């Protein structure tokens, strides 16, 4: 396996309403990626319904998630993380429109 190195805070750019995904590491059953969001929300009525588990942390910025089976949204700030089990329907309600929100997401079976 080749050694790979980088910086999670390098080349941070996203335009309002966009998300930028950068794969950091992947192997069968595991993917780690950086996500940059700025003013991004899930489309109206859209829910993520993933076949894999996801652990996500907000490294910079802030966001709000909504889970289909929870009445209230969850506000996330720097350092907050969430484990999202496979098939747990969720959506991004809000990310800061004034600055990029940097997430680190770990997807696994």
Secondary structure, 3 states (H helix, E strand, C coil): CCCCCCCCCCCCCCCCCEEEEEEEEEECCEEEEEEEEECCCCCCCCCECCCCEEEEEEEECEEEEEECCCCCCEEEECCCEEEECCCCCEEEEEECCCCCEEEEEEEEC
